[in-house]
Amino acid sequence: MGRVSAVFAFAVVLIGTVPAQAQEDLRIDQSKIHVTDPAACTLIETKGIEAFMGGDFLALNFAKGIQSMEFQCNFFDVKGREGSSHLFVSAVCELPGEIYPDTLSISPYSETEIMVVSSFDAAMVAAGLYEPSGDVAMPGGSLYTRCDNLSEITVD
């Protein structure tokens, strides 16, 4: 038994000295548009601003904010920090008849997706006024897919 323990201890020490494979940090491409429905990338490319008329999706553009047919969230400040892939956003959001300040955290979720968490939406979920979104377990969170074919929404 002592010999097996010694071999096991040696294996643990050996594994601890082997350099771990560095996982490549995921980064957010702020030059691209991100959407809540991946099919919206093609709709926006082919229909431009008209894609919003029948679409049920949100589009995020880091220069402007989040847009849909009846909702917009204007970004006033997008902050990052050296060594972090997360972003902090100050925004003013509008629905018909409502306007409110919001703060958002934006984090890489996968190679092509980001997770946007709204402090306003999280508070509304906690208060029982909003239903939690189904795409992530984070209250107030939504997934957005990067549109690799788009850097702006065309207006025809």
C-alpha positions in Angstrom: 0.0 0.0 0.0 2.9 2.4 0.8 4.3 1.8 -2.7 0.9 2.7 -4.4 0.7 5.9 -2.3 4.2 6.9 -3.3 3.4 6.4 -7.0 0.2 8.3 -6.7 2.0 11.2 -4.9 4.7 11.3 -7.6 2.0 11.4 -10.3 0.3 14.3 -8.6 3.6 16.2 -8.3 4.4 15.4 -11.9 1.0 16.7 -13.1 1.4 19.8 -11.0 4.7 20.6 -12.8 3.4 20.2 -16.3 2.3 23.6 -17.7 -1.5 23.9 -18.1 -2.8 24.5 -21.6 -3.7 28.2 -21.7 -7.3 28.6 -22.8 -7.5 31.4 -25.3 -9.4 34.3 -23.9 -12.7 35.0 -25.6 -13.0 38.6 -26.8 -16.0 40.7 -27.8 -15.8 42.1 -31.3 -17.3 45.6 -30.8 -17.1 46.4 -34.5 -19.9 43.8 -35.3 -23.7 43.8 -34.7 -25.0 41.2 -32.3 -28.6 40.0 -32.3 -30.8 37.9 -30.0 -32.0 35.7 -32.9 -29.2 34.4 -35.2 -31.6 34.4 -38.2 -31.8 38.2 -37.8 -28.3 38.5 -39.3 -29.5 37.4 -42.7 -32.7 39.5 -42.4 -30.8 42.6 -41.6 -28.3 41.9 -44.4 -31.1 41.5 -47.0 -33.8 43.9 -45.7 -31.8 46.5 -43.8 -33.9 48.5 -41.3 -37.1 46.8 -42.7 -36.0 43.6 -40.9 -37.2 45.2 -37.7 -40.8 45.5 -39.0 -41.7 41.8 -38.7 -38.8 40.6 -36.6 -38.9 39.8 -32.9 -35.3 40.4 -32.0 -32.9 42.9 -30.5 -29.8 44.2 -32.2 -26.8 45.5 -30.3 -24.4 47.9 -31.9 -21.6 49.1 -29.6 -21.5 52.6 -31.2 -25.3 53.2 -30.6 -26.8 50.6 -28.2 -29.6 48.1 -28.4 -32.5 48.5 -30.8 -35.8 46.8 -31.8 -39.1 48.0 -33.2 -40.4 49.5 -29.9 -37.4 49.4 -27.6 -34.1 51.2 -27.6 -31.2 51.4 -25.1 -28.7 54.2 -25.9 -25.2 53.5 -24.8 -23.5 56.5 -23.2 -20.4 54.8 -21.9 -18.8 51.5 -22.7 -15.9 50.6 -20.4 -13.4 47.8 -20.4 -10.5 47.1 -18.2 -7.0 45.8 -19.1 -6.8 42.1 -18.5 -10.6 41.6 -18.5 -12.9 40.5 -21.4 -16.0 42.0 -19.6 -17.5 45.3 -20.5 -19.5 47.7 -18.3 -22.1 49.9 -20.0 -24.1 52.9 -18.8 -27.3 53.4 -20.8 -30.7 55.1 -21.0 -33.4 52.8 -22.2 -36.8 53.6 -23.7 -40.1 51.8 -24.3 -43.3 53.6 -25.4 -44.2 55.7 -22.4 -41.2 54.7 -20.3 -37.6 55.9 -20.0 -35.1 54.7 -17.4 -31.4 54.5 -16.7 -29.7 51.1 -16.9 -26.3 49.5 -16.4 -25.3 46.5 -18.4 -22.6 43.9 -18.1 -21.5 42.4 -21.3 -19.4 39.2 -21.3 -18.2 36.7 -23.9 -20.3 33.5 -23.7 -18.8 31.6 -26.6 -16.8 32.2 -29.7 -19.8 33.9 -31.4 -22.1 34.8 -28.5 -22.1 37.4 -25.8 -24.2 37.6 -22.6 -25.8 40.9 -21.8 -27.1 41.3 -18.3 -29.3 44.3 -17.5 -29.4 45.5 -13.9 -32.9 46.9 -14.5 -34.2 43.7 -15.9 -32.5 41.7 -13.1 -34.3 43.9 -10.5 -37.6 43.5 -12.3 -37.2 39.7 -12.3 -36.3 39.7 -8.6 -39.4 41.8 -7.9 -41.5 39.3 -9.8 -42.5 41.9 -12.4 -40.7 40.3 -15.3 -40.5 36.7 -16.3 -36.9 35.4 -16.5 -35.5 35.0 -20.0 -35.2 31.4 -21.2 -31.8 31.6 -22.9 -29.5 32.0 -19.8 -30.0 31.2 -16.1 -28.8 34.7 -15.2 -31.8 36.9 -14.2 -31.9 39.9 -16.6 -29.5 38.1 -19.0 -29.8 37.5 -22.7 -27.6 35.9 -25.3 -26.7 37.8 -28.5 -25.1 36.2 -31.5 -22.4 38.1 -33.5 -23.3 38.8 -37.1 -20.0 38.2 -38.9 -21.5 39.6 -42.1 -22.6 43.0 -40.6 -20.8 46.0 -39.1 -23.8 48.3 -39.5 -27.5 48.3 -40.2 -28.2 49.5 -43.7 -30.9 52.1 -44.2 -32.3 52.0 -47.7 
